Amino acid sequence: MTTLAATAEPARSPAAGRRRRAGGSALVRYGFIAPAALYLLLFFGYPIVKNFTMSFQEYTSATFFSGEAPFIGLANYLAVFDDPIFTKALVNTAIFTIVSIAGQFMIGMALALFFRKSFPLSAVLRSMLLLPWLLPMIVSAAVWRWILEQDSGILNQFLEAIGVISSPIPWLTSSDTALIAVVMVNIWLGIPFNVVLLYSGLQAIPEELYEAGEIDGATGWAAFRHITLPLLRPVVLVVLLLGVIYTIKVIDLILGLTGGGPANATQTIATRSYEMSFIEFDFGQGAALGNVLIVIALLFSIVYLRANARAAKRG
């Protein structure tokens, strides 16, 4: 019996040691994950939950003094949808997002294809393209506000000098041109993001495929359509999804250029939510409108995930 116990004990020891090592490595993994998980809960999870609960409460500036925010159900959402500015803001958001994404993507793709070919100073020019992306948004808005100023702006002076216009264009003060100006500036800001991602995707496409395509007569547009686009599709989907999510929530650029005016010509859902919360101090309605924006972003995310799943099934 003593011999059997002595032989059984060493047999159990390696397994117990492996379990202890596995437990220790699991603790180490959880230790690395814990700070990121805590950060996400505090700075992303809590604000989303708080915003959701506020949208069902009468949460105004008086709440900070009384501490009371009565539950009012869907009243905030009904008030938001009845707001006469809501439809205008929704249409402006759609125009601003669609035109911005289309402009950024087409120009970004053209520049990415251009920089795919090696030529002198290519790296320098690519790094200069990143400058609009690196500048703080409020700085870019201030510079473009000066450029687009009606009387002394450099853009109007240049267009008058070359004879394109005979009188200054009120880019930011007219309801006919304000949204165009804001979209134009946002396209300029988004081009570097598109160029960086699309260029990295193009670099991953083997050059041998284009050489084989030339043998079969696939050059120029045919090569782009049958080689570049199919292999670049995952990157394109990511670029478009991130672009849409980023663009629909742009607020600092619009506030810096027009403040949502003139006459709500550049008012979007994001700027209207800000206006309700921090100008009208109706935080409940502002939260409700913010949740509408979150739902729109989630819908685009679902569309992306389904498109990605279908692409994976096709191989």
Kinemage of the C-alpha trace (Angstrom):
@kinemage 1
@onewidth
@group {chain A} dominant
@subgroup {mainchain}
@vectorlist {calphas} color= white
{ca met a 1} P 0.000 0.000 0.000
{ca thr a 2} L 2.855 2.343 0.848
{ca thr a 3} L 4.530 1.620 -2.472
{ca leu a 4} L 1.328 2.288 -4.427
{ca ala a 5} L 0.772 5.615 -2.646
{ca ala a 6} L 4.362 6.618 -3.301
{ca thr a 7} L 4.053 5.826 -6.994
{ca ala a 8} L 0.655 7.576 -7.309
{ca glu a 9} L 1.862 10.820 -5.738
{ca pro a 10} L 4.472 11.613 -8.423
{ca ala a 11} L 1.872 10.823 -11.080
{ca arg a 12} L -0.430 13.506 -9.693
{ca ser a 13} L 2.246 16.136 -9.234
{ca pro a 14} L 2.844 17.046 -12.946
{ca ala a 15} L -0.906 17.480 -13.541
{ca ala a 16} L -1.253 19.674 -10.433
{ca gly a 17} L 1.734 21.717 -11.564
{ca arg a 18} L 0.238 22.223 -14.993
{ca arg a 19} L -3.040 23.356 -13.417
{ca arg a 20} L -1.192 25.859 -11.222
{ca arg a 21} L 0.737 27.211 -14.210
{ca ala a 22} L -2.470 27.458 -16.281
{ca gly a 23} L -4.198 29.302 -13.431
{ca gly a 24} L -1.260 31.670 -13.092
{ca ser a 25} L -1.167 32.417 -16.826
{ca ala a 26} L -4.932 33.025 -16.812
{ca leu a 27} L -4.498 35.560 -13.997
{ca val a 28} L -1.790 37.297 -15.992
{ca arg a 29} L -4.047 37.477 -19.068
{ca tyr a 30} L -6.935 38.848 -17.018
{ca gly a 31} L -4.555 41.335 -15.421
{ca phe a 32} L -3.634 42.736 -18.826
{ca ile a 33} L -7.271 42.834 -19.968
{ca ala a 34} L -8.652 44.409 -16.769
{ca pro a 35} L -7.394 48.010 -17.335
{ca ala a 36} L -8.809 48.110 -20.889
{ca ala a 37} L -12.109 46.578 -19.760
{ca leu a 38} L -12.357 49.068 -16.876
{ca tyr a 39} L -11.607 51.956 -19.217
{ca leu a 40} L -14.312 50.828 -21.657
{ca leu a 41} L -16.869 50.437 -18.869
{ca leu a 42} L -16.146 53.863 -17.366
{ca phe a 43} L -15.768 55.974 -20.479
{ca phe a 44} L -17.973 54.134 -22.987
{ca gly a 45} L -20.363 51.836 -21.168
{ca tyr a 46} L -21.468 54.227 -18.426
{ca pro a 47} L -22.064 57.248 -20.741
{ca ile a 48} L -24.165 55.109 -23.121
{ca val a 49} L -26.270 53.694 -20.278
{ca lys a 50} L -26.622 57.140 -18.682
{ca asn a 51} L -27.606 58.701 -21.996
{ca phe a 52} L -30.206 55.978 -22.509
{ca thr a 53} L -31.784 56.503 -19.075
{ca met a 54} L -31.731 60.299 -19.436
{ca ser a 55} L -33.749 60.035 -22.638
{ca phe a 56} L -36.686 58.729 -20.580
{ca gln a 57} L -36.428 61.428 -17.922
{ca glu a 58} L -37.299 65.100 -17.613
{ca tyr a 59} L -33.630 65.987 -17.241
{ca thr a 60} L -33.108 69.762 -17.343
{ca ser a 61} L -30.851 72.320 -15.688
{ca ala a 62} L -33.194 72.267 -12.666
{ca thr a 63} L -32.174 68.642 -12.080
{ca phe a 64} L -28.691 69.761 -11.007
{ca phe a 65} L -30.230 71.754 -8.135
{ca ser a 66} L -33.166 69.547 -7.134
{ca gly a 67} L -31.622 66.193 -7.988
{ca glu a 68} L -34.959 65.114 -9.408
{ca ala a 69} L -35.417 63.774 -12.950
{ca pro a 70} L -38.941 62.314 -13.216
{ca phe a 71} L -39.540 59.386 -15.560
{ca ile a 72} L -41.661 60.578 -18.515
{ca gly a 73} L -41.512 57.562 -20.828
{ca leu a 74} L -41.336 58.330 -24.540
{ca ala a 75} L -42.202 62.017 -24.184
{ca asn a 76} L -38.673 63.135 -25.093
{ca tyr a 77} L -38.661 61.039 -28.249
{ca leu a 78} L -42.087 62.328 -29.277
{ca ala a 79} L -40.938 65.902 -28.692
{ca val a 80} L -37.796 65.307 -30.747
{ca phe a 81} L -39.725 63.872 -33.686
{ca asp a 82} L -42.239 66.734 -33.509
{ca asp a 83} L -39.442 69.302 -33.502
{ca pro a 84} L -39.732 71.320 -36.765
{ca ile a 85} L -35.942 71.287 -37.093
{ca phe a 86} L -35.703 67.474 -36.868
{ca thr a 87} L -36.647 66.793 -40.501
{ca lys a 88} L -34.268 69.494 -41.718
{ca ala a 89} L -31.472 68.108 -39.549
{ca leu a 90} L -32.134 64.554 -40.755
{ca val a 91} L -32.010 65.582 -44.431
{ca asn a 92} L -28.868 67.649 -43.846
{ca thr a 93} L -27.248 64.714 -42.061
{ca ala a 94} L -28.004 62.424 -45.009
{ca ile a 95} L -26.690 64.922 -47.595
{ca phe a 96} L -23.636 65.777 -45.519
{ca thr a 97} L -22.770 62.109 -44.965
{ca ile a 98} L -23.414 60.757 -48.471
{ca val a 99} L -21.682 63.564 -50.379
{ca ser a 100} L -18.750 63.669 -47.946
{ca ile a 101} L -18.163 59.911 -48.063
{ca ala a 102} L -18.463 59.826 -51.874
{ca gly a 103} L -16.051 62.739 -52.309
{ca gln a 104} L -13.528 61.460 -49.781
{ca phe a 105} L -13.567 57.942 -51.195
{ca met a 106} L -13.243 58.884 -54.885
{ca ile a 107} L -10.443 61.393 -54.309
{ca gly a 108} L -8.771 59.081 -51.786
{ca met a 109} L -8.882 56.145 -54.211
{ca ala a 110} L -7.462 58.257 -57.038
{ca leu a 111} L -4.599 59.472 -54.845
{ca ala a 112} L -3.927 55.972 -53.489
{ca leu a 113} L -3.651 54.629 -57.042
{ca phe a 114} L -1.436 57.574 -57.964
{ca phe a 115} L 0.966 56.974 -55.056
{ca arg a 116} L 1.101 53.248 -55.783
{ca lys a 117} L 3.533 54.057 -58.568
{ca ser a 118} L 7.038 54.896 -57.428
{ca phe a 119} L 8.324 58.364 -58.314
{ca pro a 120} L 10.637 60.954 -56.705
{ca leu a 121} L 9.300 62.649 -53.532
{ca ser a 122} L 6.419 60.151 -53.310
{ca ala a 123} L 7.001 59.550 -49.596
{ca val a 124} L 7.256 63.284 -48.896
{ca leu a 125} L 3.987 64.035 -50.680
{ca arg a 126} L 2.216 61.179 -48.860
{ca ser a 127} L 3.364 62.535 -45.518
{ca met a 128} L 2.156 66.027 -46.457
{ca leu a 129} L -1.270 64.596 -47.240
{ca leu a 130} L -1.581 63.620 -43.574
{ca leu a 131} L -1.422 67.233 -42.370
{ca pro a 132} L -5.203 67.887 -42.544
{ca trp a 133} L -5.762 64.703 -40.537
{ca leu a 134} L -3.211 65.664 -37.869
{ca leu a 135} L -4.496 69.189 -37.270
{ca pro a 136} L -7.016 69.692 -34.435
{ca met a 137} L -10.509 70.020 -35.872
{ca ile a 138} L -11.116 73.439 -34.346
{ca val a 139} L -7.878 74.725 -35.923
{ca ser a 140} L -8.929 73.437 -39.338
{ca ala a 141} L -12.360 75.048 -38.897
{ca ala a 142} L -10.783 78.395 -37.983
{ca val a 143} L -8.450 78.321 -41.004
{ca trp a 144} L -11.241 77.388 -43.411
{ca arg a 145} L -13.508 80.026 -41.921
{ca trp a 146} L -10.880 82.591 -42.849
{ca ile a 147} L -10.432 81.077 -46.331
{ca leu a 148} L -14.194 81.079 -47.012
{ca glu a 149} L -14.869 84.552 -45.606
{ca gln a 150} L -17.003 86.489 -48.064
{ca asp a 151} L -15.159 89.819 -48.338
{ca ser a 152} L -11.553 89.053 -47.422
{ca gly a 153} L -11.384 85.281 -47.878
{ca ile a 154} L -8.592 84.020 -50.074
{ca leu a 155} L -10.885 81.657 -52.020
{ca asn a 156} L -13.167 84.441 -53.264
{ca gln a 157} L -10.165 86.629 -54.056
{ca phe a 158} L -8.604 83.831 -56.095
{ca leu a 159} L -11.831 83.044 -57.986
{ca glu a 160} L -12.322 86.743 -58.778
{ca ala a 161} L -8.709 87.087 -59.912
{ca ile a 162} L -9.039 84.292 -62.492
{ca gly a 163} L -12.456 85.549 -63.634
{ca val a 164} L -14.569 82.620 -62.395
{ca ile a 165} L -16.869 84.880 -60.326
{ca ser a 166} L -17.724 88.575 -60.587
{ca ser a 167} L -18.838 89.103 -56.972
{ca pro a 168} L -17.879 87.400 -53.689
{ca ile a 169} L -19.779 84.237 -52.773
{ca pro a 170} L -21.232 84.173 -49.222
{ca trp a 171} L -19.965 80.655 -48.576
{ca leu a 172} L -20.827 80.497 -44.863
{ca thr a 173} L -23.535 83.135 -44.536
{ca ser a 174} L -25.994 82.034 -47.220
{ca ser a 175} L -28.388 79.133 -46.761
{ca asp a 176} L -27.778 78.185 -50.411
{ca thr a 177} L -24.016 77.674 -50.077
{ca ala a 178} L -23.335 76.991 -46.386
{ca leu a 179} L -23.933 73.229 -46.571
{ca ile a 180} L -21.829 73.004 -49.740
{ca ala a 181} L -18.969 74.779 -47.979
{ca val a 182} L -19.166 72.543 -44.917
{ca val a 183} L -19.221 69.401 -47.076
{ca met a 184} L -16.243 70.668 -49.067
{ca val a 185} L -14.193 71.216 -45.903
{ca asn a 186} L -15.180 67.816 -44.514
{ca ile a 187} L -14.089 66.122 -47.746
{ca trp a 188} L -10.717 67.850 -47.437
{ca leu a 189} L -10.374 66.593 -43.862
{ca gly a 190} L -11.330 63.004 -44.702
{ca ile a 191} L -9.104 62.472 -47.750
{ca pro a 192} L -5.955 61.519 -45.735
{ca phe a 193} L -7.843 58.790 -43.844
{ca asn a 194} L -9.057 57.256 -47.099
{ca val a 195} L -5.643 57.509 -48.766
{ca val a 196} L -3.823 55.808 -45.877
{ca leu a 197} L -6.157 52.805 -45.667
{ca leu a 198} L -6.661 52.366 -49.399
{ca tyr a 199} L -2.947 52.748 -50.121
{ca ser a 200} L -2.097 50.089 -47.519
{ca gly a 201} L -4.677 47.790 -49.132
{ca leu a 202} L -3.216 48.374 -52.589
{ca gln a 203} L 0.274 47.533 -51.310
{ca ala a 204} L -0.990 44.108 -50.222
{ca ile a 205} L -2.070 43.171 -53.775
{ca pro a 206} L 0.699 41.126 -55.464
{ca glu a 207} L 2.210 42.767 -58.524
{ca glu a 208} L 2.252 39.392 -60.268
{ca leu a 209} L -1.538 39.535 -60.621
{ca tyr a 210} L -1.302 42.701 -62.689
{ca glu a 211} L 1.461 41.166 -64.814
{ca ala a 212} L -0.723 38.112 -65.436
{ca gly a 213} L -3.654 40.398 -66.227
{ca glu a 214} L -1.608 42.255 -68.842
{ca ile a 215} L -1.005 38.986 -70.634
{ca asp a 216} L -4.779 38.469 -70.841
{ca gly a 217} L -5.318 42.061 -71.927
{ca ala a 218} L -6.557 43.365 -68.549
{ca thr a 219} L -4.989 46.799 -68.302
{ca gly a 220} L -6.175 50.184 -67.094
{ca trp a 221} L -9.831 50.185 -66.137
{ca ala a 222} L -10.172 46.432 -66.777
{ca ala a 223} L -7.357 45.691 -64.317
{ca phe a 224} L -8.892 48.009 -61.750
{ca arg a 225} L -12.325 46.418 -62.124
{ca his a 226} L -11.308 42.744 -62.206
{ca ile a 227} L -8.179 42.744 -60.001
{ca thr a 228} L -7.969 45.807 -57.779
{ca leu a 229} L -11.577 46.212 -56.676
{ca pro a 230} L -12.283 42.535 -55.800
{ca leu a 231} L -9.092 42.221 -53.744
{ca leu a 232} L -9.577 45.636 -52.162
{ca arg a 233} L -13.227 45.029 -51.220
{ca pro a 234} L -12.597 44.243 -47.491
{ca val a 235} L -10.589 47.448 -47.099
{ca val a 236} L -13.193 49.457 -49.014
{ca leu a 237} L -15.963 48.176 -46.729
{ca val a 238} L -14.001 49.156 -43.629
{ca val a 239} L -13.190 52.597 -45.050
{ca leu a 240} L -16.815 53.286 -45.932
{ca leu a 241} L -18.184 52.025 -42.613
{ca leu a 242} L -15.722 54.017 -40.490
{ca gly a 243} L -16.248 57.033 -42.716
{ca val a 244} L -20.030 56.924 -42.285
{ca ile a 245} L -19.843 56.435 -38.506
{ca tyr a 246} L -17.366 59.280 -38.174
{ca thr a 247} L -19.176 61.656 -40.518
{ca ile a 248} L -22.696 61.377 -39.112
{ca lys a 249} L -21.424 62.512 -35.712
{ca val a 250} L -19.284 65.441 -36.906
{ca ile a 251} L -20.071 68.400 -34.692
{ca asp a 252} L -16.946 70.471 -33.987
{ca leu a 253} L -16.327 71.265 -37.652
{ca ile a 254} L -19.889 72.501 -38.221
{ca leu a 255} L -19.936 74.498 -34.986
{ca gly a 256} L -16.594 76.059 -35.886
{ca leu a 257} L -17.695 77.037 -39.394
{ca thr a 258} L -21.390 77.932 -39.206
{ca gly a 259} L -22.754 76.966 -35.788
{ca gly a 260} L -25.548 75.101 -37.571
{ca gly a 261} L -26.745 78.191 -39.431
{ca pro a 262} L -27.644 80.207 -41.283
{ca ala a 263} L -31.352 79.474 -40.742
{ca asn a 264} L -30.476 75.854 -39.776
{ca ala a 265} L -29.019 75.280 -43.254
{ca thr a 266} L -26.154 73.224 -41.780
{ca gln a 267} L -28.016 71.811 -38.789
{ca thr a 268} L -27.466 68.050 -38.415
{ca ile a 269} L -28.685 65.540 -35.862
{ca ala a 270} L -25.376 65.821 -33.992
{ca thr a 271} L -25.421 69.634 -33.829
{ca arg a 272} L -29.126 69.693 -32.936
{ca ser a 273} L -28.494 67.242 -30.086
{ca tyr a 274} L -25.709 69.511 -28.831
{ca glu a 275} L -27.973 72.553 -29.154
{ca met a 276} L -30.793 70.918 -27.192
{ca ser a 277} L -28.444 69.812 -24.424
{ca phe a 278} L -26.066 72.725 -23.937
{ca ile a 279} L -27.955 75.739 -25.317
{ca glu a 280} L -31.580 74.920 -24.507
{ca phe a 281} L -30.491 72.836 -21.464
{ca asp a 282} L -33.028 70.106 -22.172
{ca phe a 283} L -30.698 67.185 -21.598
{ca gly a 284} L -33.475 64.606 -21.864
{ca gln a 285} L -34.390 65.586 -25.428
{ca gly a 286} L -30.720 65.969 -26.323
{ca ala a 287} L -30.080 62.429 -25.071
{ca ala a 288} L -33.061 61.128 -27.049
{ca leu a 289} L -31.723 62.683 -30.240
{ca gly a 290} L -28.279 61.282 -29.453
{ca asn a 291} L -29.794 57.818 -29.186
{ca val a 292} L -31.368 58.293 -32.620
{ca leu a 293} L -27.872 58.967 -33.940
{ca ile a 294} L -26.539 55.830 -32.235
{ca val a 295} L -29.291 53.722 -33.831
{ca ile a 296} L -28.416 55.100 -37.280
{ca ala a 297} L -24.753 54.202 -36.739
{ca leu a 298} L -25.739 50.691 -35.592
{ca leu a 299} L -27.818 50.183 -38.727
{ca phe a 300} L -24.790 50.954 -40.901
{ca ser a 301} L -22.705 48.567 -38.775
{ca ile a 302} L -25.255 45.774 -39.294
{ca val a 303} L -25.238 46.401 -43.042
{ca tyr a 304} L -21.426 46.174 -43.031
{ca leu a 305} L -21.398 42.932 -41.024
{ca arg a 306} L -23.923 41.300 -43.341
{ca ala a 307} L -22.045 42.423 -46.440
{ca asn a 308} L -18.829 41.089 -44.943
{ca ala a 309} L -20.488 37.757 -44.115
{ca arg a 310} L -21.823 37.408 -47.665
{ca ala a 311} L -18.390 38.205 -49.077
{ca ala a 312} L -16.819 35.560 -46.801
{ca lys a 313} L -19.305 32.936 -47.999
{ca arg a 314} L -18.537 33.719 -51.623
{ca gly a 315} L -14.866 33.294 -50.780
